[in-house]
Amino acid sequence: MATASESVLDAVGEVVVGARRTLRLALAAVLAGGHVLLEDVPGLGKTLLARSLAQALGLEFRRLQCTPDMLPADVTGSFLYDPSTRDFTFRQGPVFAGLLLADEINRTPPKTQSALLEAMQEKQVTVEGRTFLLPRPFHVLATANPVEYEGTYPLPEAQLDRFLLRLDVGYPPADEEIEVLRRRLARQREETEVAPVVDAAGLAELQAEVEKVAVDEDILRYCVDLAAATRAHPAVEVGASPRGSLALTLVARALSVVDGRDHVLPEDVKECAVAALAHRLVLRPETWTSGLTGMQVVTELLGKVPGPASSR
């Protein structure tokens, strides 16, 4: 299974230069059955990363460009009248995909954002009182721009909590940025394509392997201690719930599968802790002026909360 995971990362890496850490965690989130929020400034390849990952995993990919005038039916689909049958038939929305990219999700109003909640949590949508199951596997990769607030609608905590991980991409080093330019000139076209490494059935097998990964009692205690520490931090008004400690455990198991192990190490928990917990914290209002972030709080706690002794 490690070979398949590495092959997926290598295939996406042929198109997405650098960002190996982000790719690794995004893949782990998918293997764990979750959804990912990519939050960073425009132009860093978030959309490219999502599309390339979907292609490598053999999933049907759809992109939903979020706008302020978007309605819930634009996400879920709606019933349309068919004159030939004199009846209403359901036309599926873009959410019926293996991997849905909700691009700039913070540009659509809360009513439409909430249309994704049922899909993300229950893997189904309800329209006009009728429930429609989504394809399996189903995953959402959403992007958000954290530096532009005009015309945006911040995601409520309830929806942020539905994302297993929140990741950034970051600016590439100069040599990687040069490689981006070099590859674009070499292929002589804007479009990129990644050959499928696995298909939906193969992805389901990888996800089944995650459920077989053993987790020692001391690792479980470490995940709970980290989540509990966020609740006791003086700068935090609302800390991570048990869903946060569960996210730590699930992603750590998936990282073990990516590395070809059948057990979780403390380093797996540490690797995903910031991405799994930071977006679940609500900081006290007085901390805003200091510039303190949830990422800084979790990073600080990683240095303070004792964990099981282990090394890779």
Disulfide bonds with the S-S distance in Angstrom:
none
